[in-house]
């Protein structure tokens, strides 16, 4: 009897040892994922054309134009590039760019990291982040206008000097009286020594001292000055410092007249044997008093600081501080951007690693330095490289904030490129060379970013 086998049959094997292809693997039945190459090219072609017109062609033409002179008729080869590294103004521009690259990205990244870490512990972190990020909504040109006003030298207009003068006046008790001096030809009471005003005769406690001063301009007289009061004597060493001038004429030289005003805020020193024994300040009516002075003879001295011009802040827009001032505006604009990116990276850090380190006894500084920062290093690198590219291309802030008189000292490559080509220089050959030089500086950082994106997507 023949037995029938109903089990599965083995597929036939070819004599060459290869297995036969199934129907799904045949070229006729294989399907392509996504659009066809023709459709992809049709969609990419407009973008490629625009990219060629707006990016590729300007780069190629700039390279070609940089090899010619200002009119574009004479071939100069690499002469324009040689000018970049030989002209004194160009070297100042390159130096300023190096300062920007060395300072601005580091400060922005550091502030962004500090803000991102600290706001994690604030209940109103969202409001703080909104305030810090708000400058990103302002254009760089508008930010330049804002900081041009902030850096005004007049404290009544410039916020920076208003703050500085307020802090200075809080800790400084002396009131500046420039050009104030004893009366010429009458130095029987006081005399000038090394810029200070001293009494001619030593005084003793209980003996009043008169210090008449002239040469004070009306605008330098404090608004709170009251009519001068004659010293009353009594215990201690007392006296009066006043403006020895009667409006309209009259009055007695060296005597306190009713219409003469005291000089408030004057620093007064009692000097004995060349050493300052005590210091005080005149009141609104010009009177002063040293209490509890030991018996002896003292010289009353108004130090030189009384006769220096009042502190009106710093010259932010001068040659010395113009570059740091503009960098400060750049940091104000971009610190919020850095904070938001770093905060996003901070939110992705596993909390288990941080808590495990704290359980093991690590301090907050150790957790920050050895765990938080290493885990945030990719984000920090992104922010840092982005800021380097932005600093190399900075133009608006320098153009708006720096006055024309100090623009040569604050110049950067992007601004110099515009000035040489279109801002009155009329030398598009040199301007094109500066553009290519700037491209060469930016290109390595762009390549670095592209490689990092490819590694992350691999």
C-alpha positions, 0 to 999 in steps of 0.5 A, spaced: 500 500 500 502 506 498 502 511 504 500 519 502 504 524 505 500 531 507 506 535 510 509 541 507 513 539 501 520 542 501 521 547 495 525 545 489 533 547 490 537 549 484 543 545 481 547 551 482 546 552 490 542 558 490 535 559 492 529 561 488 527 568 488 519 569 491 514 573 487 515 579 492 522 580 490 522 580 483 524 587 480 517 588 477 513 587 483 518 592 488 515 599 489 519 605 491 518 609 497 517 616 496 516 620 490 520 619 484 526 622 482 523 626 477 518 629 482 524 630 487 528 634 482 521 638 480 520 641 487 528 642 488 529 645 482 526 652 484 530 652 490 536 650 487 536 656 482 534 661 487 540 658 491 545 659 485 542 666 484 543 669 491 549 665 494 553 661 489 553 667 484 555 672 489 560 668 492 563 667 485 563 674 482 566 677 489 572 672 488 572 675 481 571 682 483 576 682 488 582 681 483 581 687 480 582 695 482 576 700 485 574 701 478 574 694 476 578 695 469 585 693 472 587 687 474 591 687 481 591 679 483 592 679 490 593 686 491 587 687 495 588 681 500 595 684 501 592 691 503 587 688 508 594 685 512 598 691 511 593 697 512 593 700 519 586 701 519 584 694 516 589 691 522 585 695 527 579 692 524 581 685 524 584 686 532 577 688 534 574 682 530 579 678 534 576 681 541 569 680 539 570 672 538 574 672 544 570 675 549 562 675 546 561 668 545 564 666 551 560 671 555 553 670 552 554 662 553 556 663 560 550 667 562 546 663 558 548 657 562 548 661 569 541 663 567 538 656 565 541 653 571 538 658 576 531 659 573 530 651 575 530 653 582 525 659 581 518 659 582 517 665 577 522 662 572 517 663 566 517 670 567 524 671 568 526 667 561 520 671 558 524 678 560 531 675 558 529 673 552 525 679 550 531 683 547 531 677 541 524 680 539 528 687 537 532 688 531 539 689 532 538 696 529 533 698 534 537 695 539 543 699 537 538 705 538 537 703 545 544 703 547 546 709 543 541 712 548 543 708 554 551 710 553 549 717 553 555 721 557 550 726 560 547 722 566 540 726 565 540 722 559 544 716 559 542 710 564 549 707 564 552 713 567 545 715 571 546 708 575 554 710 576 553 717 578 548 714 583 552 709 586 558 714 586 554 719 590 552 714 595 559 712 597 562 719 596 561 724 601 565 730 597 561 735 593 565 737 587 567 745 586 571 745 580 575 752 580 573 754 587 579 757 590 581 762 596 581 769 594 587 772 590 591 777 594 588 775 601 590 769 604 591 771 611 586 766 613 587 760 608 592 758 603 593 753 597 598 747 598 598 742 593 591 743 590 588 743 597 586 749 601 589 749 608 588 754 614 594 759 615 594 759 623 593 753 627 586 752 631 585 749 637 578 746 640 573 751 642 576 756 637 572 757 631 575 757 624 573 761 618 574 758 611 572 763 605 572 760 598 571 764 591 571 762 584 564 758 584 560 758 578 553 759 579 551 752 576 556 748 580 552 751 587 548 745 590 541 747 590 540 745 597 545 750 599 543 755 605 545 761 607 552 761 611 552 761 618 557 763 623 561 758 627 558 758 634 565 755 638 563 751 644 566 744 645 570 741 639 573 744 633 568 748 629 568 752 623 564 755 616 566 754 609 562 758 605 562 762 598 565 769 600 561 773 595 555 777 596 550 778 590 550 785 587 556 787 591 558 789 598 559 785 604 566 784 607 571 779 605 573 774 610 567 775 614 560 771 613 555 776 611 547 774 611 546 773 603 552 769 602 551 761 602 555 756 605 558 750 601 555 743 603 558 737 602 565 739 603 570 734 606 574 737 612 580 734 615 583 736 622 591 735 621 596 734 626 603 733 625 602 732 618 597 726 620 589 726 619 586 726 626 579 727 624 574 728 618 568 731 617 563 734 612 560 741 612 552 741 613 547 745 608 549 752 611 557 750 611 558 749 618 562 743 620 564 741 627 570 736 630 567 732 636 572 729 642 578 732 639 584 731 644 587 738 646 592 741 641 593 745 635 590 743 628 590 745 621 584 745 618 584 742 611 580 742 605 583 736 601 584 736 593 578 732 592 573 738 594 576 742 588 575 736 582 569 736 577 563 732 580 563 725 577 559 724 571 560 717 569 564 714 564 565 716 556 562 709 554 562 712 547 570 714 547 575 711 544 577 706 550 570 703 552 567 703 545 568 696 543 566 693 550 560 698 550 558 695 544 559 688 546 555 689 552 549 691 547 550 684 543 550 680 550 544 683 552 541 681 545 543 674 545 543 672 552 536 670 552 537 666 546 543 662 549 539 661 555 533 658 552 537 653 548 541 651 554 534 650 558 532 646 553 538 641 553 538 642 561 530 639 561 533 633 557 538 631 562 536 625 566 534 627 573 536 620 576 544 622 575 543 628 578 540 625 584 544 619 585 550 624 585 547 628 591 545 622 594 553 620 594 555 626 597 556 631 591 555 638 593 551 642 588 558 645 585 560 638 584 554 636 580 554 642 576 561 642 574 562 634 573 555 632 571 551 638 568 556 641 564 559 635 561 552 632 559 550 639 556 557 640 552 553 638 545 548 644 547 554 649 549 558 647 543 552 649 539 551 656 542 558 657 542 559 656 535 553 660 533 555 666 537 562 666 534 558 666 527 554 672 529 560 676 532 564 675 525 558 678 522 556 683 527 554 690 523 548 693 525 550 694 533 557 697 531 554 702 525 549 705 530 552 705 537 559 708 535 559 715 533 562 717 526 568 720 530 570 713 533 568 708 528 575 707 526 577 705 533 571 700 533 570 698 526 569 690 524 570 687 518 563 687 516 562 694 517 569 696 514 566 692 508 560 696 507 564 702 508 569 701 503 564 699 498 558 703 499 559 708 505 563 713 501 570 709 499 567 706 492 572 701 492 568 695 491 575 691 489 577 691 496 570 691 499 569 684 495 576 682 498 574 683 505 567 679 503 571 673 501 576 674 507 570 674 512 567 668 508 573 664 509 573 666 517 566 664 518 566 657 513 570 653 518 565 654 524 559 652 518 563 646 516 563 644 524 556 645 525 554 641 519 559 635 521 556 635 528 548 635 525 550 629 520 553 625 526 547 626 530 543 624 525 547 618 523 
